[in-house]
């Protein structure tokens, strides 16, 4: 009886680990989709409504959900309240708070390279005229789209392997322990 229970628990655990890895990869793609949507909305607000950046961030946050919306609202609030602090400094601080692995809500979805790219984008955002800002938004959007496409291909290529390895790893462990 205990052996059967042990086998079930080991197999469930090994399959669960592989499913968690696949789930994390899908969360990364979803976050990148939300970041792309954020960029599209920011571009629209800057181009058509000519809002300043704190207002633009607040309006955009109202049209998004999840981590990206919380990031933009937090950024907008701090830009309105903290006089003397630059957009670049606040952007980097908020990126580290909302998207790094030290934050429970972020779960470390974005890699260090992606965090650096997002921080670099924020440092360049507030220093230019509208045309240059729109070009920078489009460039970063294109870069994110390419990253997301690579992540989707990785999921397609590796999800079956992870599932199989979870099953085989659990079976191997069961055989070794019996």
N, C-alpha and C positions, 0 to 999 in steps of 0.2 A: 504494500500500500504506500509506504513512504518513498519507495523507489519510483513509483509511478508519479507521485506528487512532485518529487525532485526532478524527474524528466520534464514534466509539464512546466515547472517553474524555470528551469534552465532554458528550454526552448522558447518560452514566452519572453524571457529576458533578452536572449540573443536576437530574436526577431524584433523586439521592441527597440533595441539599440540601433539596429539598421533602419527601422522606420523613423526614429528620431533624427538620424543623419539626413535622410531624405526630406523630412519635414523642415529642417533648418535650411536646406538648400532652397526649398520652395519659398520659405519666408524671406530669404535674401532677394529672390526674384520679385516677390510682392513689394518689398520695400523699395527696390529700384523702380518698379512701376509707379509707385506713389511719388518718388522723387522726380521722375519724369513728368508726372502730372503736375507736381508743384512748379516745376520750371515752366511748363506750358501756361499755367495760370498766372505766374509772375510776369511772364512775357506779355500776356494779354493785358494785365492790369497796368503795366508800365506803358505799353504802347497806346492803348485806347483810353484809359482813364487818367493817365498822367499823375498818378498818386505818388506821394513820397514813400520811401521804403518801409517805414513802420506801418503806415496805413495799408500799403500793398501786402505786407506780410500778414496783417490781421485779416484782411478780406480773403486772402488766399487760404489761410488756416480755416476760415469758416466754411470753405468749400471742400476741405479734405477731412480725413479721419485718421485716427491712430497716431503713431509716433511722429509722423511728419507734421501733422496739424499741431500737436503739442509743442514740437520744436519751433514752429513759426509763431505761435501765440506767445510762447516764452520769450522769443527773440523780440517780437513786436513790443511786448510789455516793457522789457528791459530797455529797449531803444527809446521808448517814450519817457521812462522814469530815470534812467541813469545819464545824466548830463556829463559830458566830458569823456565818456568812454566811446571809443570808436566802434564802428560797425564790425570791422575786422576782428577786434578783440572779443566782442560779444559773440560774433558768429562762431569763432573757434571754441569759445567756452561752451556755448550751447551745443555744438556738434559733439564735443567730448562728453557732455552730460547726457545727451539723448541717444547717441549712436555708438558709444564704445562699450566694450565688454564689462567695464566696471559698473554699468547701470543694469539693474535687474530687468527693466523693461526692454532694453536693447538686446540682451542675450548675445552680444558680440557678433551680430549678423554681418556687419560690414567689416571687411578686413582693414588692416592698417593702411594699405595703399589707397583704398577707397576713402578712408577717413581723411587722409592727407589731401586727396583730390577735392573732396567736399570743402575742407578748410581753405584750400587755395582758391576755390571758386568764391567763397565768401569774402576773402581778402581783396579780391579784384572787383567785387560787385559794386561797392559804394564809391569808387574813385573816378568814375568815368561819366561821360555824358550818356544820354539815353541810347543813342545809336550803338555805341561801343558796349553798353550793358546788354542790349538785346543780342548783339553778336556773341558775347560771352555766354549768355544763357543758351543760345542755340548750339554753340560748340560743346558746352558741358552736357546738354541734353543728348547730343549725338554720341558723345563719349559714354554716357550712361546707357544709352540704347545698345551700343556695341557690347558693353559689359553685361547687360542683361541678356542679350542674345547668346553670348558665350556661356553664361550661367544656365540658360535653358538647355543648350546643347549638352552641357555637362550633366544636367539632371537626366536627360534622355539617355545618355551614354552610360551613366553609372548607377542609376536607380535599380535596374535589374540586377546588376552585379552586387550591390549592397544587400538587396533582399536575399539573393542566393547565398552570399557569404554569411548572412545572419542565420539562415537555416542550416547551412553546412557547419558553421562554427558551433552552433548549439548541438547539432548531432555529434560532432567530434567530441565535444566536452562530455556529453552524455555517455558516449562509448568509453572515454577515458576514465570516467568515474565509476562505471559499472564494472 
